[in-house]
Amino acid sequence: ADLTTTSAPKGTVFYISLNQKNPNLAKPEVRQAFKYLVDYDALSSTILKGIGEIHQTFLPKGVLGELDENPFKLDVDKAKELLSKAGLADGFSVTMDVRNTQPVTGM
């Protein structure tokens, strides 16, 4: 009866790192397109529900200088437009390495 719980944000950040030595990934439009290929609403309401929240700026929430803005949403047409602008209208292949633990694998 004397126990209480409290919750506080944790400084974990999940991100997609793109190696710019790859000529396709070096193009700013391609990096921007990746941001429009994530279904943030779905992640928030499923895999991250109760354990995290969407925060689309680099510095974690609560860190001095962080921005509380989420300008990106799933928009495949916008991503295709950006890829076309980068000269990759037909897309491209890339191998991505990921950690094999949850929630990373699910994302």
N, C-alpha and C positions, 0 to 999 in steps of 0.2 A: 504493500500500500504506500510505502514511502518512496517508491521509485517513480521517476518521471523521465521522459525522453525529450530530446531536442534534435533538431536537424540543422545542418549547416552545409553550405556549398563546399565541395571538394575541388581542388585545383586540377582535375584531370581534363585534358584537352584531347579530343580525337580529331585528326586532320588527315587530309590527303597530301602527301608530299610528292612533288613532281620534279624529277631530275631534269634540269634544263640542259644537260649535255645531250639529251635526246632532242634533235632538231624540231620535232613536232611539239614537244612539251615546252620548248623554249619560246614558243609564240604566245604572246599575251592573250590573244583571243582564245586559244586552246585552254589555257589555265582558267580563264573566265568561264568558258563553256562547262568545265567540270563543276563549277559552283551551281549551275543550272540543271545539272543531271542528278542531283541529290533530292530525294523526297523527304524534306525536313519534317513536314507534318506527319508523315507515316512513321518516321523514326521516333518522333516525340510521343506519338500516341501508342506505340507498340514497344519496341526494343528498349527505348530509353525511359519509358513511363515509370515514374517512381524512383529512378536512379540518376536522372540527368535532365538537362534542358538544352534547347538549341541556343547556341551563342556563337554567332558567325564572325566575330572579330578575334584577332590573335591573342590578345591578353585575356586571361581568364577573368570571369566575373569577380568583383571584389578587389582586384588588383588596381592600384593607382594608375589612372590613364586608360582604363578599359572603356570601350564604347558599348552601349547597350542598344545595338542596332542589328536587325536581321533582314537585310535587304534582298536576300536570295530566296527563291522558291523553285520547286520543280517546274521547269519550262523547257521541254524538249525542243520546241520550235526555236526558241531563243538560242539554245545550245547549237542547233544545226546552223542557224544564221551566223553565229560566231565562228564555227568551224569552216563554213563557206568563205567567210571574210579572211580566214587564215590560209585559204587555198586548199582546204581539206574537205571539200563538199561531199566526197565519197567516204569520209571517215578515215581511220587508220587503226593499226593494231599496236597494242602495247602490253607488256607483261607487268603485272603489279604484284608485289609481295605484301602479304598481310600477316598480322599476328594470328595465331590459331586458338585464341581464347575468346570467350564471350565478354562483352557484347560486340567485340570487334568483328568476329566472324559473321554474326548476324547482320551487321550493318553492311 
